[in-house]
Amino acid sequence: MDKTERELRYQIEKWTKLLEKKLEKITSSKDPEFLKNIKAYYSDSKHFFEEKDFIRSFEALLWSYSWLEIGIRYSFLEEK
């Protein structure tokens, strides 16, 4: 494994933990499709990670996290 792969794996693992912690705090969604998209991108990230496609895994993870942050900021999602 080269340096870039190691760094991508590290970043994916780090941001996955952050995403999972934030998802645990979501209590409701004004639009179920919004939360569904977040979880779909998260699922895609895990799939790509298992396939060792770290670039696509990181990309899907960032989309998931971005949707989550937008949802919280604009009150589509509610946190504990």
N, C-alpha and C positions, 0 to 999 in steps of 0.2 A: 504494500500500500504506500503510495507516495504522499508527500506533504499536503498536497491539495485535497486528496481524499480524506486524510486524517482531519484536516481542518473542517471540511464539510461535515463529516460524521460528528465531530465535536459540536459544531453549530446546530446541527439538526437535533442532536440529543438535548442540548441546552434549551433551544426554543420549543421543543416538544414538551419538556417539563413545564416551562412557563405557560404554554397553551393549555395543558391539562389542568394546571392549578386554576387558571382563569375560567375554564369551562366548568369546573366544579362549583364555581361561585354563581353561575347563571341560574336564576330561579324561574325566569319566564321570558317568553319572546312574543312581541306584538305581532310578528309575522313568522309563522312556523317555517316558511321557506328560507328565511334568513339563516336561522340556526341549522337547517338542513344543509345549506350550502357550506357553512363553516365545517360541519362534520364530514361532508363529502370531500372537501379539500384535505382535511386531516387524514381521512381514510386513504386518499390517493397518496399522500406523503408517506404513510406507513407502507403501502404497496410498493412504491418506487424504492424505498429504503431497503426492503426485503430483496428487491431485484438488483440492488447495488447501483441503482441509477440515482446517485446522490444529488446531482444538479436538479433533476425534476422533483426529487423528494423535498429539497430545500425550497424550491419555487412553490410547490403546493402548500408547504407548511407556512411560508410567508403570506400566501394568499389567505389561508385560513386565519392566521393571526390578525391580518389586516382587517378582514371582514368582522372579526370579533371586536376589535378596537372601534371600528366604525359603528357597529351595532350598539356598543355601550355608550359611546360619545353622543350619538343621535337618538338614544332611548328606544331603539328597536329591541334591545335586550336589557334585562334588569339583573343586577348583581345582588348577592347577599350583603 
